[in-house]
């Protein structure tokens, strides 16, 4: 495969940005695609175009939704009294698949670094506060990762909502230091949720 072809170089660059893919893996995937243009590239291009047009991020809860449909956060309404705050969609999906939590989810869309201000990040923290009040929630479970960034974000959220007279808890035993939610197995997640601990808000 000639890497001097601009289109191929651009593809390699884009694919290399995907999690778990480096330049070598990207090249193998691209070669597979090019060798199967009709059966793979054509339908893939169509699917990606449809996703680009029709899928959007909900500005209230951070979940994915069809652009012309209501998000699940609107449909569920007041069905639950708990909300689980996670960093990204992958975290929500792994918690859902473990079947350990029944309630609302709120996807922040990232984390804060210790030297960053909230205003510098596109995190859905303001909308979290609005959802807590709108749905009369009783508990906020902060399920950010046990990384420095995850805990920095958790502390910031605690400070923002501590005056709302709501129970705030975080994942407990079973969540290893430095661990990311999406990398945990079901058993570890179950332990972390069952042993979640209240957050002191004084």
N, C-alpha and C positions, 0 to 999 in steps of 0.2 A: 504494500500500500504506500503510495507516494504522499509523504507528509507535507510536501511543498504545495499541494493543492489547497488554496485558501479555505474552501468549504470544509475540507477534512480537518484542517488545523482548527477552525472555529468549532467544529463538532467535538474534537478532542478536548478543547479548552472548556466547553460547556459541560460535557459529561464528567470531566475530572472534578468539577465542583460538587458533584453528588456525593452523599455520605458513603464511605467505604470504597470509593473508586479513585484510583490514581491514574496517571497517564497510560500505563500499560494495560490496565483493565479497560479503560475507555477505548483504547485502540482495538482491543479484541471485540468489544461490543459493536463498535462502528464497522469493523470488517464484516461481522456477522450480518449487520443491517444492510450494508452495501451489496453483499452477495445474495441478499434476499429482498431486493427492492420492492417487488410487487407484493409479496406475501407479508412483509414486515414494515418497510418504510411507509408505504402508501396508507395502510390502515392506522399506523402509529401517528402519522401526520394529521390524519382526520380526527383521531381521538384527542390529540393534543390541542388542536384548533377548537374542538367542542368544549374541552375543559377550560381553555383560556376565555372563551366567550361566556360560558354558562355557569362556572363555579366561582364563588366569591367568598371572602372571609366575612363572617358576621361581625359587625362593629360593636355588638353588645356583648356576646359571649366568646368570640374568637373562633368558633367552630366553622366548618365549611358548610355552605348552603348553595342551592340553586338560585341564580340571580333573580328569577321571577317567582320564587316561592318563599314562604315564611320559614324562618329558622326554627329548629326544634326548641330553642329557648323560649320562643314566643308561644309555641304550641303547648309545651308542658306547663307553662304558667305557674300556679301555686301547688303543683302536685307533690312537691318535696319541700322539706324544711332545712335541708343541708345543701351546701355547695362545696365542691372540691376544686381547689385552685391548682392548676398545673402549668408547666412552662410551655408545652407545645402539644400538638395533636398526637404525636407518637406516645406521649405519656398518657393521654386520655385513653387511647386505643388499648394500651397494655392493661390499664386498670379495668376498663370495660370487659376485656376478654377474660380477666381473672374473676369476674362476677363477684366482686367484693364490696361494691359501693352502689347504692341506689339513691340518686339525687341529682342535683344540677352539676354541671361541669362549667368551669370558666378557664379558658385557655389564654394565658397572658400574651403569648407570642414572643417569648424570650426571657432574659434575665437582666438584672442590673449588675454592673461591676461596682466595687466599693468606692471608686472614684468618679462614678457617673451620677448624674442627676436624672430623676424620672423624666423630666421634660425632654431629655436628649434621646429617649427611647420611645418606640411606638408600642408601649405596653398598655393593655386594657385594664388599667387599675381604676380609673375614674368610673368606667362602666361597671366594674365589680361593686363599687360602693352604691351605685344606683340600683343594681340588681338586688343587693342585700335589703335595701329599704323597700323596693317595689314588691318583693316576694315575701316580706316578713320572715326572713330566714332566721333560724335559731342557732346554727353552727356553721362556721367557716373552717374547712379542713385545708390547711396549707400543705400541699403535696409537691413542693419544689424539691429539686435534687439536693443531696447532702454535699454539694460543692460550695466553694466560697461564694460564687455568683448566686447560686440557688438560695443560700442562707441570707445573703445580703438582700435579695429580693423579698424573702419571707419577712425579715425584720422590718423592711420598709412598709409592706402591706399591713403588718401588725400595728405599726404606728398610725397608719392612715385610718384603720377601722376600729381601733381600740375604744373609741368613745361612743360607738354605736350600741353598746350594751348587748353584745352578741358573744356567744361562746366561740373562742378561737382555739383551734387545736392543730397540732402538727404530727406528722408520722413519727412513730416511736421505734421501739426495738425491732431490729430486722433490716433497718435501712443503714447500710454501711457508710462510713465517712468517705466522702468523695464519690459516692454512688449516684448514678443517673437513673431516674425512674424507668425509662424505657428499656434499660438493660437488666432489670430485675426479673427473677423468676416469680411464678405465681405464689409459691410458698412464702417467699420473702415479703411480697406485697401484702399477703394476708396478715402476716405477723405485724407488719408496719401499721396497717390500718387498725387492727384489733388493739394494738398497744399504743395508739395515738395518745398524746398527752396534752393537757390544757396549756395554753400560753399565758404567762403572767402579763397582765396589761397595765400594771401600776407603774 
